[in-house]
Amino acid sequence: MRFPSAWGSNPKQKLTAAQQSVNSSVPSAWLTAGTRVEAAGTRLITDMSADVVGQGLCPVTKQPMVKMYANGHPCMVSMDAMVCLPIKD
């Protein structure tokens, strides 16, 4: 099987130990340890308590969720927060 050339490794290029264990197509910025990236000015708090999710509210936005089917399985969905929670039949 042939892979795209971007996935291949250049034999002339010396790789670090971290790069050897990860596909060479991963940007080196992703490999820096200890770096935490947060969205500017946002902090999501997920409340999975029975008072919130048990009442059919989104755990992030606290807005009512919509009942839908995902791959034939019933679930509650919040499109604003991109949350999908499976429920019993």
Stockholm file with secondary structure:
# STOCKHOLM 1.0

chainA/1-89         MRFPSAWGSNPKQKLTAAQQSVNSSVPSAWLTAGTRVEAAGTRLITDMSADVVGQGLCPVTKQPMVKMYANGHPCMVSMDAMVCLPIKD
#=GR chainA/1-89 SS CCCCGGGSCCTTSCCCHHHHHSCTTSCGGGGCTTCCCCCTTCCCCCCCSTTTGGGTBCTTTCCBCEEEEETTEEEEEETTTTEEEECCC
#=GC SS_cons        CCCCGGGSCCTTSCCCHHHHHSCTTSCGGGGCTTCCCCCTTCCCCCCCSTTTGGGTBCTTTCCBCEEEEETTEEEEEETTTTEEEECCC
//
